[in-house]
Amino acid sequence: MAMRKRADEVFPNAAGIDVGGSTHWVAVPPHLAEQAGCQSVREFGAMTDDLSAMADWLSQLGVEYVALESTGVYWIAVFEVLEARGLKVWLVDARQTRNVPGRKSDVLDCQWIQKLMSLGLLRAAWRPAAEVCEVRAIARLRDVLTSEQSRWVQRMQKELVQMNIQLGEVLTDVMGLTGQKIIRAIVAGERDAGELAKLRDRRVKASQEEVRRALTGTWKAEHLFVLAQALSMYDDHARRLADCEAKLRELVGARSERLVDIGALPRAGSKARQEFDARQMLANWAGVDLTRIDGLGVNVVLTLLTEIGPDVSRFATVKQFCSWLALCPGTKISGGKKLSSKTKLSANRARQALKMAAQSLSRSGSALGAFYRRLCGRMDKPRANTAVAHKLARMVYFMLTRGEAYVDQGQQRYEEQQRKRSIVALQRRAASLGFLITPVAATSP
């Protein structure tokens, strides 16, 4: 006699997959397996043919939903193959499925995932559209190359210091215009401190004599060799970064279907024009100019769009969006008592970008800058930073969903609004105590 689905099952035709590096274990509902006359648990390899066979088997059994853990990067191929076959694939957090009762094995894991999925106890993680994932891969590679290039700059600084070349004491940026000229001249064979000091740009605050003294050191062959290798790696990463920038412009430009007015083209130098072009391209992709929000520069907006995409309709409300970014206060309550309201830890890149943007508002003369400083007076800076990042996330959500342009009210108007709110609060408090507050100007003779 075939087994029937339980009355409390939300997804009776759901399967669970325990994803691995070389094999994948798949568990299907027992009633579907009995109807087909096969086992409810089956092992598949990791090759493309194996994944296609998995998709065929699930489709033949009548499986509608599939739940799989986000294990490393092994889940991506499984996710894409099953989704292409028309199955509704849920990517779930491993923290939701880790409490497997009894002994732990791959077979038990996939059965436990299938059971939780059928009972509706799992939540699907959000994954951007395929076109956003394509841009995201290039943007993340760009971040990795930038980080690695910075490490080679640190290596060059270390070798210079070991030769007592105190270039960092006279230059703000060692890899700036003057710093690169001097380092490349050293690698090319120049050792005379006076000749190297002549490469100083006129905008450098340190005098030529100070630069000469900083460039007088011990020229050791081993450090010079490492310096040359580090400079070569720096240049190699610079070329790779240029390729990434070109690819990003190509991909973002191909996704720009509308023209957004972001203002007039600046008459300044090439760097300002490049930034304007990047702003225009990102605005055309998003449909709104997110860089108008104070603190959100081109790099921050690029990170946001490559991580979440311009379409955030997957989040029904702004609260869901901020919760996905891990910027909402936590709700840890037991026995009617709030135990903690800390935000959960997250490695979300969009969240990190928003927190960096919030930190840059500490000296801003905008309304957001005044809001950040007011919060710093009420709480510690890390909590204020998270609160401002939460506010920025709400603005981004509303701009992307409503297509509204952001207009800064200014610090003065924001402070005036806060002053009026404080007066109203004081009057309400005084009235409750039986007093009346009168302004000083009204009582003066």
C-alpha positions, 0 to 999 in steps of 0.5 A: 500500500502506497504511503500518503502524505501527512496532513501537516506537510506544507510541501509534500512533494519536496526533496532534500539534497546534501551537497558535497564536493564529489557526491550529492545525496538526494532524499525524496518523499517516501510516497513518491518513491513507493509510487515509482518503485525505487528507493527514497534516497539516492547518490549522484556524482558531481559531474554534469551528466550526474547532475542531469540524471539527478534532474531527470530522476526528480522530474520523473518522480513529480518533485516540485521543490528542492532544498539544498544547503549552501555548502561552499561553492559546490551548490552553485552547479546543482542549483543552476541545473535544477533551476534550468529544468523548471524545479523550484530550488530553495537555497537554505542556510546551513544553520537552519539544518545543522541540528540533525538528531542521532548520528550524522551521515550524508544519508541522514542529512539529506533526509533531515533536509527533506523532512524540514522542507516538507514541513515548511520549516526552512526559509529560502535564501535570496539569490540575485538574477543571473545577469546580476551574478555575472556583474557581481563575479567581476566586481568581486574579482576587482575587490580581490585584486585591489586587496592583493595590490595593497599587500604588494604596496605594503611589501614595497614599503617594508623593503624600503624601510629595511634599507632605511629609505624613509619615503613614507615620512615625506610623502602622504601616498608612497604610490602617488605620482612622486612615490612611483617615480622614485621607486621606479627609478630605484628599481631602474638602478638609480642610487643617488639621493640627490637625483632621486629627490629631483623627481619630487612633484612641486605639490609635495609639502616636503622640501627637496632637501627633506626628500633627499635626506629621506632617500639616503639609506643602505642599498642592499641587493636582497631588498632591491630584488624584492622591491623590484618583484613587488613593483612588478606584481603591483603593475601586473595587478594594475593591468588586471584591474584595468581589464576588470574595469573595462569588463564592468563598464561593458556589462553595466553598459549592456544593462542600462536600458534608460537614460537618467538625468544626473546633471551637467557634465563637469568641466574639471579634469579627466578624473571628474569626467570619469567619475561622472561617466561612472555615475551616469552608467550606474544611474542608467542601470538602477533607474535612479542616481543613488550617488545623490544620497550623501555618503554613497559614492561611486564605489559604494553604489557599484557594490550595492548594485552588483550585490543586490541588483536594481530590482529589490521587489523580491523583498516585500517590505523595507523591513525584510530588505534591512533584515536581509542586510543584518541591519535590523535590531535583533529580537532575542526574547525569553519569558517576555523579557528582552535579552538582547537586541544586537544585530546579527553578525554578517559578511554581507558585502552590501551591509559592509559598504553601507556601514563604510558609507555611514562612517564617512558622514561623521563630518558631513554638512548634510542632514544625514551627517547631522543625524549621525552626530546626534546619534553619536551623542546618544550612543557609542559610535559602532551602534550609531554607525549601524543605525545610520547604515540602516537609514541609508538602506531604507533610502536605497530601497525606496529609491529603487522601488519608487524611483524617487530622487533624493533631495538633501534637506541640509544640516540647518533644516534638520537641526531646526526640525529636531529643535521643534520636536524637542520643544513639543516634547518638553511642552507635552511633558510639562503639561502632564506635570501641570506646568506651562512652558513659555519661550524666553522671547515672549517674557522679555521686556 
